[in-house]
Amino acid sequence: LGLDPIPAQSDMRVTIVDGTTETNVNVLEVTPNRQDGVPISEMTLKLSMPAFASAGVFTCRIKRVVGASTDVLTEFLFEYFNTPVASNLEHGDATVEGQTGATDGASTALRISDFPSIASGADVAVTFASVASPVLAYVNFKGGVWLQVRVPPAVDLAPGVVALTVQFTGAEPVPRGGVTGQVYVR
């Protein structure tokens, strides 16, 4: 930002803009960046973002406050998204050998809403308790994905209810205002 010296935490304000409303963001930490041990005109901010009622991409403003004067130093985009929801679990029961009532006899399928699109089954890590399971098939739909996964035998699992975990591990699409080639984490 070309600042010298880096403003103190008490002189920093960060807001998130929703239409004409600006909500303050809690600045937890301001750390001057260093190159070869020497401070440079860069800083890292650690923020605590407030809860928001709706999903979307919002503008955040970083401001320096000096007395009664406020200068906008820069802006960035921040994305709020809905928590993914799994539904429509097909063939939710399996034997300890991993056999289900599916046509192939060893899989289950589920629909996950508010989940990013995937380019291959490798973009998703699926586990039954701590046992990894491959994705056999997938279909992206607007706002989610349908997955068919192999049910593993319960060799390392106790009989009973088992937690099914689905984690997105693929590359994030470049968000609005983003730069191709950069890494984005959702």
Phi, psi and omega in degrees: 000358178070028182264136176212112359278170176293133180298150175289158180304322181293342180263004182256141173228135175235133178231155173246133188256125175235096185069244179257003181262129175249125179252133179291142176250137181285118177272111183277328186199141172239120182239119175294135177279152182231149174232119185056038177080357182256130178300137175242169184281058178219156177214158174245129178253135172253120187242154171245103185284139179286157174293147178233151185280340184224153177283154177154178178254126185237151177275134173246142180243134174256124185236151172251131180248121177233107183062235179268359184263137177233125178246131173281118182276317180195171176229154173214165180259142179230132182255129168258136178226157179286150176293130178301145181232123176272137179210173176053048176291121178265140177054060184283358177246143178214156176280169177295344175276356180087015180275135180235179177273009179291162179304320179278352176079000185212026181224170172221165180222150177211158179251133178238117177271157182057045180235142180295155174295148178242153180262340177199169177297338179289348178282359184227133173255120181244132176226144169255110191056248180250009183262122180292148180224134180284151173274122181272325181203157177209155174220122174280142172223166183302112177090009180181196183210147172253131182237139168249125184231151177285135175268118183284154172297153184272044180302313181257013183241143175279145176301148180131200181283133182237137178286131175256121182242133177236124181233130176286125180237002183283180179283134178284142174292155178292123181286165177306128181085358182277175182243126178301136181099344176277160179260131179238137181244132180246000000 
